[in-house]
Amino acid sequence: MELRRKLCIVVAVFVTVVGLASGNFVFTVQHKFAGKEKKLEHFKSHDTRRHSRMLASVDLPLGGDSRVDSVGLYFTRIKLGTPPKEYHVQVDTGSDILWVNCAPCPKCPTKTNLNFRLSLFDVNASSTATKVGCEDDFCSFISQSDSCQPAVGCSYHIVYADESTSDGNFIRDKLTLEQVTGDLKTGPLGQDVVFGCGSDQSGQLGNSDSAVDGVMGFGQSNTSILSQLAASGDAKRVFSHCLDNVKGGGIFAVGVVDSPKVKTTPMVPNQMHYNVMLMGMDVGGAALDLPPSIVRNGGTIVDSGTTLAYFPKVLYDSLIETILARQPVKLHVVEETFQCFSFSKNVDEAFPPVNFEFEDSVKLTVYPHDYLFTLEDDLYCFGWQAGGLTTDERSEVILLGDLVLSNKLVVYDLENEVIGWADHNCSSSIKVKDGSGGVYSVGADNLSSAPPLLMTTKLLTVLLTLVAVAFTSLA
């Protein structure tokens, strides 16, 4: 989902799945807010609600063009069961499981403003669906053996930090994905997976104008769908995204990227999130002093599902002060949070770029047109925010969201424990390798602008992921 959650379900799973033909799959991803008017409350409500869950759990969700509200950025259509039936689920690269609303579900949402109809999964309507019993390896590994009731089956209870909940039982059934067969060509392939069949939702999960049918976990934990599909050993533990904040949409690929090439920096090991080691930061060459805890503890999180970028107060003040020293403007506060100003010139010519330098001398440059956004003609606001985010140990945290990651191909190589990036046109394409070494083009789409049920296929190559990470809660 758009939010990083604290899962009170204790899950780490050993799964047995059928082998993948080539480990190379695609599916359609849609962006919710492309083409809609930007409102500051959308930025803030999304990030605020996201952080209430995110810093307590597991997530690296997809992002898009920074037009967001309280629910999320991207959702995808998947097919479950036999015969296959479509469901729209939010894509959450940190959540641990796939779950969908199931019948009967009196508290599940019944309508949405996202141009599709909500559906309930019906176990009795699928000829291949089976309940996961207490004796199942999946269930015995994720829970205490004496906590499962044979008459009920293997159940789950998720409590998110904003007090939303999802309850239900685990089901094993077919998940149909699109396997890459050539350049921009795919074919369906079904795989047995275990997913949650949600019968009781509460909070934002059961009451939202932008409701979806469920959540598809893309997390680092081995309970995610990616981990289940990768358990055969045919997949590469690599994924990437390229977020288009101009047109919306972009590319999300799980698999080895052949081009463009990226430079990588090590991931900080044993972290709950995708942490990297920030070594230096400058504004057009003018160096900023980093809080010692940031460098010492690797407190820089890469999170495409957060819209803006958040810094400790002292670093935020220094950043804004140094930018204004290069281009003085008169600031005024909008909605008690955003530093805004009037400006009629080209911001890229007037304002300096902001450079982040990570371990192994890997640099990430954020240009003025990325960190400044317009609400109306000649009114600009800084996307930088004073976050006040800390860990349980009260170490300060930098959170780099969409604002920093947009218009770049970002690659997460979990096999080599590195993250890398390169400037890229995210409305174009990238090239990925399949299991046999073939190289194919994966194209980008902004599918939210297409009519309902006639969406163009967005190719997201899934050379799927197997990784178990020990997460620690962030406050």
N, C-alpha and C positions, 0 to 999 in steps of 0.2 A: 504494500500500500504506500501511500505517500508518507506514512509516519513510521518511525522506528519504534518498535513496541517492546514492552517488557512481557515476555511470555511466562505466565505462572504455570503453564504446562511444562513438566519436566521431560524434555524430549531429546534423545540422541538415539539414532536408530540404525540398526543393522537391517538392510533390506536385500531381498533376493529378487532380481528382475531378469527378464529375458534379455539376451544380447542384442545390441543395436546393429543394424545392418552396416552402417558406416559412421554412426555417431554424428550425423550432420542433419539438423532439422531447422525449420523456419516456422514462424507464426506471425499473425497480423497484430500490430500494435497501433492503437489509436490515441490521439492526444485530445484532451477534453476542451481546452480553452483557446485553441488557435483561432485568431480572427475576432476574438471578443475584446471588448473594451477593457483596458487595464484600470484597476482600481486599487488604491493602496491597501484597503482593508483585505483584499484578496491575498496580497503578498504576506501581510502580517498575520492574518488569521491562519493561513496555511502553515507558516513556519512556527507560530506559537503552538498550535495544536500538535504539529508534528513533533516538536521538541518535547512536549509533555509526555510523549510515548517514546520518541526516538532515543533520547538519552537514558532510557531505562531498558533498552532491549537490543534488537538485531535488525539492521536494515541498511541497504543501499539501493533505494528504489530508483526508477527511471525519472528523468526530468525532461522538460521540453522548452517552451519559450517564456518561462517565468510568469505565465498568466495562470494563477492558481487560486483555489479556494481551500476550504477546510478538509477536503476529501482526498485529492490527489491529482496527479498529472497524467498518468497514462493507464490505459486498460487494454486488454487484449481479448480476442475471441478464441476460445479453445473448444474442443469437442470431447465429451465424455460419454461412456456407455456404448451399448450395442442395441439398436442402431445408434450411431453417433448423434448427439444433440449439442447445439451451441450454447455456450455460457460466456458471459462477459465478466472478466475478473481483473481486478487491479494487479499490476505487476509490481512485486515487492522483492527487491534483490537482497533483502535481509531477513524476511520472515522465513520460518522454518518449514511450513507445510502449505499445501494447497487445500483450501476448503471452499465449499460452495453451499449456498442455502439449499436445504432439502425439505421435501414434503413429508409430513405436515410441518409448518413453521408459522404459527400465529403471530409472532413478533418480527418476522422478516419484513423488509421493505417491500412495498407493492408497486411503487412507481418511481421513475427517475426522469431527469431532464436531459439524458444523454443520448436521445434518439434511438433507443432500442427498448425492447420489452424485457422485463426481468423474468427469469425462469427459475423454477425449483427443480432440483434433481430428484427423480423418483426411482428409488432402488428397484421397485417392482416392475418398472418399465424397461429396465436394461437386462438383457439375457445373460450378460457376463458379470454383473455386479454380485459381489459376495461380501458379507460382513466380516470384519476382522475379529476373530475370536480371541478369548483370553489366552489360548494356547499358542497363538500365532507368534512367530519370532519377533515380528514388528512390535506387538503389544507387550510381550514379556521383556523386551529390551527398554521400552520407553517408560515403563511404570512398575511400581511394586506389584509383584505377582499376586499378592493377596488383596489388592485394591480393585481388581477387575471382577465385575460380577458376570458370570457366565450367561445369565438370562438377558443381560443388557449388551454384552460385547465390549470390545475395546473402545473406550470413550475418551474424549478430550475436553478440557476446560481451559480456556484462554482468558486471562484478565490483563487488559492493557492499562498503562499508567494513567490514562484519562478515565479509567473505570468502565470503558466499553468491554463487553464480554462476548465470547462465542462459545457455545456448547454443542456437542454432538457426538457422533460415533465415527470411527474410521471404517472406510469402505475400500475394497480393492476392485478396480475396474479398468477398462481401457481408456487411455488418454491418447487421442489421435493428434499427431503433429505432422507438419509438412516437411518432408525430407528433401534436402537439396539434391537435385539430379543434374544440374548444369547451370549456366549463367542465367539467373533470374527464372529458373525452372524448378518446380517442386512437385512432389507426389506424396500422398498421405501414407503414414505408417503408424500403426497402433502399438502402444506399449502398456503393459500392466503396471499400475502404480497404486499406492495407497494415498488416499486423501480424506480430509474431514468432511463429513456430511452434517452440516450445521442445522440444528433444529430450534435453536433459541439464541437470538442475538439481542444485545441491548446497547444503549448509548448511541454513539454516532454510527455504529454498525447497523443498527435497526431503524435509524431515523436520520435520513439525509436526503436532500434534494438531488444529489448526484450519486445515488446508490448504484451499486453493481451487484453481480451475483455472488461474488466471493473474492478471495485473495489467492494469488498464485505466488508462493514463496520462492524467491531466488536467492535465499540467504546462503551464508557460508556453512551453516550447519548441515550435517548429513541427513537431516529429516526433510530437506527441500526436495522438490520434484527433480531439480537438476541433479542432485546427489543420487537420488534413486535411479535415474536413467543412466547415470555415469557409473553405477556400481558394477557394470559389466567389464569396466576397464578399457572400453573402446574410445572413451571420450577424453578430450583435453580439458584441463581445469583452467580455462581462460575465457574471460568474457570482456566485452567492450561496449561502449555506447558513444554515439555522436549526436548531440542535442542541438537542434536548430531553433534558436530563440527568435528568429525573424519570421520564418514561414510556419513554424511549429513542426512537430514530428521529428524525424531523424532516423537513426539506425541503432538497434540494440543487437549485438551479436555475441553469442557464447561460443567461442572457438578461436582458433589460431588465426590472427590477422596477418596476411601476407603483405599488404600495403594499404595505407601508407605506413612507413616504418616509424617507430616511436622510440624515444629515449626513456629509460626506466630508472626508478628509484626504489630502494627496498621498502617493503611494508614492515611496519613495526610489529614484531611477533607477539602472539598471545594477547591480542587486543579484541575488544568487543566489536569495534567498527573497523573501517578501512583507514587505518592511521598511517601517516608518513612522517618522516623526520624533516621539519622545516629548519634549515640552517641559517637562512638570511632573507631579508626583505628590503627592497628599496623602491623609492618613488622617483622614476627618471634618473636613477644613479645616486640619489641621496639615501644613504642607508638609514634604516630604522633600528632601534634597539628592541630586541625580542625579550619578552619575559623569560627568565632562566628556566622556569618550569616547563615552558613550551618546548624548548630545545632538549631539556634533560629527560622529559617523560614522553616525548613523541606525541604531544598533545595537539596534533593537527589532523582533523578528520575530513576525508573526502566524501561528500554526500550529495549526489545529484538530485535527490528528492527535496532538499531544502532549496528555497528560491534564492536567498541572498547569501552574504558572507558575514560571519560573526567573529568578533575579536574581543579579547580582554579590553577593558575600558582604557587602560593606559596606552595600549597599542593602537586602539581606535583613535584616540585623541591625537596621537603622534601622526598617524596616517593622514587624517583630515587636515591637520595643521601643515604638514609638508606639502600636500597637494595644493592647498590654498596659497602657500608661499610662491608656488610656480604660477598660479592663475588666481589672483584675488577676486572673489565674488562675495556678495552679501547674502548670507544664509538666513533662512527662516525655517522654523520647524513646522512640518505638516503632520497632522494626526499624532502629535506628541512624540513622534519617533524619527521621521525622515527629515534629513537635512537637505533643503531644496533651495534653488536659486533661479533667477531669470538670466537667460543667456541666448544670444541670437547668432553666435558665430559657430564655426565647425569645432565640435568638442575635441575631436582627435588632433586637430592642429593646435588647440589652446591648452589642453590638459595633458599631463604626463602619464605614461604607462606605469603600472605597478607590477614589479617583478618579484616572484617568489623563487628562492633557490633552495632545493632539497638535497638530501644526501646524494653523493656521487655527482655533484655539480649539475643536476638536472633543473632547468629553469622553466617556469611557467609564467607567461606574460599575460596580464589582463589589461586590455586597451580601454581608453575612455568610453568608447561606445558600448562596452560591456558593463563597466561599473557605474555608468550614469544611465538613467532611464527617463523618458519623457512622459509626463502626464497629459500635457497639451503643448501647443506651439510655444517654444522658447521657455518652457518651465521644465527644469531638470532636477532630479533627486539622486543622491548617492545611494547606491545599493549596499555599501558597507554599513554594518550595524555594530553597536556596542552590545555584545552578547551576554556577558555575565555567566557563561556556561562553565560548569566545573564538573570534575569527576567525584566519585564517592570520597576520594582522598582529598577533595577540595583543590586539586590542581586545575589551573585554568586551561581552557580548551579553545582552539581556533577551529571554526567550522566553515569549510569552503563548499558552497552550494552551486546551484545552477549558474549564478552570475559569473563564477570563475570557470566553470567547466563547459559552458555552451560554446559552440563553434569549434570544438576540439574533439578529436578522436581520443578517448580515454580507454586504456587497456589495463585490465586487472588480470595479471598472470599469477594464479594461485599456486601453480606447480613450482614456479621459481620464486614466489613470494615477492613480486615486484609490481609496481604500478607505473604506467607510462602514458605519455600523451603527445599529440602533435596537432598543430593548427590544421583544420580541414573544413572543407565545404560540406556541411552535414546534410545538404539537400542533394548531394551527388551519390556516390557509392564507395564501398570499400571492397577489397578482395580478401577472401578467406580460403583456408585449406580444408579439404574434407579428410576423412579418415584414410584415404588411399594416397593422399598427397596432391590430389587435383586442386586447382585454384579456380574459384568461381566468384563472380561479382554479386554483391548483395546491395540492393538499392534502397534508397530512402523514400518514404512517402509521408504526406500529411493526410492521414486518412479521416480525420475528423471533418474535413470539408466535403467528403463524399456523401452521397445519399445513404440512408440506413439500408443495410442488407445488400448494398452494392459497393462495398468498400473495396478499394484496390488492395491487392495482396502486398503487404510489406514483408520483405525478406529479412528475417532475423535468424542467422545461422546458429544452431544450438549444438555445438560440440560440448557435451554437457559436463557439469562440474561435480567433483566429489571432494569435499573438504569438511573436516570437523574442526571448529575453532572454539576454544574456551573463552566465553564472553563474560565480562564483568560489567555490572550495572553502572551507568553514569547517571548522576542526579539530574 
